């Protein structure tokens, strides 16, 4: 006998089609059809001849990128920004959520959350403008240090600037899911831990950490899997001619080769290489975390 829900769906299938069709059409048009563009990576693409009329060259553009003398530099810069950003940036939202959870006054907690969440709504370009002003030769940082250093032209300072500004902008907003998970912690369990003489770290380990552990694992897998997906806008906006040694990453290289130089096939090949590495990293990290975390991954 068919269930009542299945019977209702069969009787009113037109209603489901009407509501699902727009979302399905948008997904096909904007997600799947553009995937055909990756064929350009295997062609000497000519905009006049089009996708079907251009000459096929196989893996020529991939070989060109991998044999480029700058390949290791671009890959190294991308990996360093991603890995250091993950190591320094990932724990910060968790720590913020744990600290916010200690605040008893709802009014004070709400005001602090407002201050922490606000940078997330500032445009990346505006953030980069603020960073440039703050770190300029006549900016507040140099005035405070009584120096005249142009930090934006120093290759060694670029990664610190990029990562620190990213933590400032996104850590507060990223802590929301951890804060929400901590709000469901059993208060009786917390009180029992305090009565048993648990200190702050022990209370976090026994009571609060289990509440956010699964979310932490999922977020870590997703962020580690996207280790090659550094935002182009911010890196390009903070880039100068003098800090290219550390600021030129794969994303900015794709932009310059594709849109500025018009080398569409080569830039598509580089972008596809980047995506493939991301997928491989996601699978590897998920397997590793699953082994460590009792077969619990994505």
N, C-alpha and C positions, 0 to 999 in steps of 0.2 A: 504494500500500500504506500502510495506516495505521501510524503510529508506535506503538511499544510502550507509551509513556506514554498516548496517546490511547485505545488499546484497553483499557488497564487502567482508565481513568476510566469508560469506557462499561460495563465489566463490574461496576464497584463504585460506580456513581453514587449508590446509597442512602447509602453511607458519607459521601460528600462533602455530600450534602443534610443529613444529621443534624448534621454538624459546622458547616456554614455557616448553617443555619436560625436558631439563636439570635442570632448576630451580625447577620444580615440583619433579623430581627424587631426587635431592639433599635434598629438604625439607623432603620428605618421609623417605629417608635413614638416614639422620642425625638428624632429629627432632622428627619424630613420631615413627619409629621403636625402638629407644632407650628407649621410654617410657615404653616398655614392661618390662624393668629392674626393675620397681617399684614393680613387683610381688615378688621380692626377699625379700621385707620388710615383707611379710606375710608367709615366709618359713624359715625353717632351711636350708639355701642354702648350697649345696655341689657341688663344682666345677666339681667333677667327674661325679655325677649324672645329673648335668645340671639343667636348669630352670624347665623342665617338670618332672624330676625325684625326685626332692627334696621334703621333707615332709612339708605339710602345717601346720602352727601353728597359723594362724589368727592374732590377735593383741597382741601376746605375747611380741614382741620386743618393741612395743609402750608402753605397760604397764611397761616393764622393765625400759625404759628411764624415764617415768613420775614418777616412784617410786624411781628412783635413788636419793641418798642424794645430789648429785652434780647438779641435774636438775635445781633447782632454781638459782644456782650460774651461770651456763652457760647461762640460759635464761636472767638473770639480766645483765650479762656482755654484751651480744649481744644487748639487748634493750638500755642499757645506751650508748654504742658506737654509735648506730644508731640514737637515739633520740637527743643526744647532738650534734652529727655530723650534723644532719638535722637543728637543731636550730641555730648552729653557722655557718655552712657552706652554707646553702641555700641562705641567704640574700647577701653574699659577691659578687657573680657574678652580681647580680642586681645592687649593689652599684658601682662596677667597670664599668659596662656598662653606668650608669648614669654619672659617672665622666669622662669617655672617651668621652661621647657625648658633654661635655662642652669644650673640646679642639678644638680650631679653626684651628690650624696648622695641615695640613694633614701629613706633614713629622714627626713632633713630635708624633702625634697620632699613626702613623704606627710603629715607633720605640718602643713606649711603649707597643703596642699590641704584637710586636715580643718578648719582654722580658716577658710579661705575659703569652703568649701561649707556650713558650719554655719548661717549666717544664712538660707539658702534654706528651711530646715526650720522656721523660726520663723513663726508665724501673722502675717499682715499686721496684724491688730488688735493683737497683742502688740507688733509693731514700732512701730506708731503710739503705743501707750502708752509705750514706752521713749522715743520722740522727745518726747512731751509732757513727760515727767518731766525729761529732759535739758535741755530748753529752757524750763522753767518759770522763774518769777521767782527762785525759791530753788534752782534746779537747778545741776548741776555747771558748765554752760557760763557762766552768769552769775557763779558763784563764781570761776571761773577768770579771767574778764574784769573782775571787780570792778564789775559793772553790775547793774541791776535791770530789764532789758528783758523784756517778755513777747513773745517772738518769734512765738508762735502767734496773736497778734492783729494782726500786721503783714502787710498784703497783699503788700508788696514782698518779704517773706521766704518766703512760702508756696512759690513755685516752687523756690527753692533747697533748702528743707527736703524737699519732695516728691522732687525729682530725686536729691539726695544720699543720702537714705535708701533710695531704690530701687537706686542703684548699690551701696551697701553690702550690701543684701540679695541682689541677684541676679547681680552681676558674677562672683563666684567660681563659681557653678553654671553660668553661661553659658559660662565658659571651658573647660568639660570637653571639648566637641567639638573645639575648637581644640587643646587639649592632646593629645587622642587622635590627631588628624591629624598633629601634629608628631612624635609617637612613631614614625611610619613614615618619617621623613626618612632618606635614605641617609647613613650616617655617613661613608662614603668620600668622598661629595661634599662634606660639611662639612670633612673633613680636607684635601681638595684645595684648597678655598677658602682655608683658613688658610695652607697652604703657598704659595699664590699671593700672600699678603700682604693678604688681605681683612680689613678692620676689622669691628667688630661690626655696624654698619649695613649694610655691603656683604654680610656673611654672611647677615643676615636677608633682605635683598632677593633674593639669588641662590639661597639654599638653602631657607630656611624659608617665605618668603612664597608661592612656588609651591605648597607643600603645603597651605596653608590658603586659597588665593585663592578657589576655587570655593565653599567653605563660607561664606566672608565675603560673597560676592556674594549667595548664596541667603538668608542671614540678613538682610542689608541690605534686600533686596526685601521679605521677609516683614514686617520691622519697619516699614519705610516704608509698606507697604500697609496696616498696621494703625494708621496714625498718628492715627486718630480714636478708636481703641478703648482709652481710658484706663480702668484699673480703677476701678470705682465705690467699692469698699470703702475703699480707702486715701484717696482724695480726700474722701470723706464723713467718715471717722474723723479726719482732720486739719483738718476744716472748723470754723470758729467764726463767730459772728455778725459779728465785726469783720474777718475776712479774706475775706468773700464776694466782694469785688470781684475777686479773682484766683483763688479756689478754687471758685467755682460753674461747673461744666462741664456739658456736655450730659448726661453719664451721671447726675450727681446731680440735674439738673433733671428728667430722665425719672422718676427714683425719686420725687421729691417730687410731681410732677404725677400720676403713675400710682397710687402706693400710698398717699400721704398725702392727696391731694386727690380721688382716685377718678376722675380724668379719663382713662379708659382709652384712648379713641380718640386723643386729642391726644398722650398720652405714647407710644403705639404709632407714631404718625406721626413724631414726633421721633426715636424709635429707628430707624425704617426709613430716615429721611433720613440718619442717621449711618452706617448700614450701606451705603447706596448710595454715599456719599462714599468709604467705605473701599474698596469694590470698584473704583471709578473710580481712586483713588489707586494701588491695587495694579497695575492694568493700565498706568497711565502710567509708574510707576516701573520696572516690568518692561521696558517698551519702551525707556525711556531707558538703563537699565543694559545691555540687550542690544545697543544701538547702540554704547555705549562699550566693552563687553567682548567684542567680536568675535562678536556674535549669540549670546552665551551668557547665558541668563536662566533663568526657571523653565520 
